[in-house]
């Protein structure tokens, strides 16, 4: 059935929103979805700043919804990511508000959100979100909202898909920065300990470490023994080669000399605890650079060689998307619209080579796509003589 919406007649009205955190290629997702929707005779609108544009439209002089008409999409820069803004948070089930007596309270706005989507005649929502956002969207789907999610992550830890868009761009940026460290290392005559993104999975650290020929790569999947790392570096760092390079994922697990892992809360459990139990006490605040600093200090105590910790942190999220991410983002946008067309709600778009398909959200949430210890990249690293934190 065709109905009048805005300035034209459309069969369906679809909304798209973007979760928190910058990821290269978001505009390409929007372009792919909007063009695919237009070809079906549908209207596509964007929600500004996550759900804020819908829940708080008064904050936006031009309104909280942006009509993604063909003219706007034609002029959109696919290498940028700022069209719809980004949400400081995307969880309508736990929204902090300041009361009249200036107290902070947490409220559930999920019902209000769904009612506002219905009032705007939104038939389906395409959220572009990360791992935690997928869980939130599944909860909204269980309350009756038609959702098809697009996975975004620079860490590539989202289960169910071979790769999330944003990963290739972050990997390329990480390799470029590590190349500079590697080139400067001989003159510096130090052991560089570089922390890269990877709280739950070590894909960036491992693949970037292989690309630049690091001496050691430490990832969350393999608990590392500091003494073993020091011993390996001692063999490699000599008077003829007075430098070294260690790449460490921010979620790497150091082991003290008695063989016991350093005790810490599981990042996955911490990130999901408020959703699963309603208890925010499971959150763990990790300081950026902690892994690099801990490792560098530990190595310097064990080696007669100066170490230098460096932290790349979130800066690799910037810049334009690579050609791979740009194509993948476009394909994910088109795939999301195809899922809506087929009525495959409560799903996530996924890249399962050679196809872009979609799978039920329960197959992706509450899981982490970790580096398989018997996989190809681990075997390549060891064949190249890269130490992975412990002996085989």
Buried (B, 14 or more C-beta within 10 A) or exposed (E): EEEEBEEEEBBBBBBBBBBBBBBBBBBBBBBBBBBBBBEBEBBBBBBBBBBBBBBEBEEBEEEBBBBBBEEBBEEBEBBBBEBBBBBEBBBBBBBEEEEEEEEEEEEEBBEBBBEBBEEBBBBBBBBBBBBBBBBBBBBBBEEEBBBBBBBBBBBBBBBBBEBBBBBBBBBBBBBBBBBEBBEEBEEEEBBBBBBBBBBBBBBBBBBBBBBBEBBBBBBBBBBBBBBBBBBBBBEBBEEEEBBBBBBBBBBBBBBEEEEEEEEEEBBBEBBBBBBEEEEEEBEEEBEBBEBBBBBBBBBBEBBEBBBBBBBBBEEBBEBBBBEBBBBBBBBBBBBBBBBBBEEBBBBBBBBEEEEBBBBBBBEBBBBBBBBEEEEEBBEEBEEEEBBBBEEE
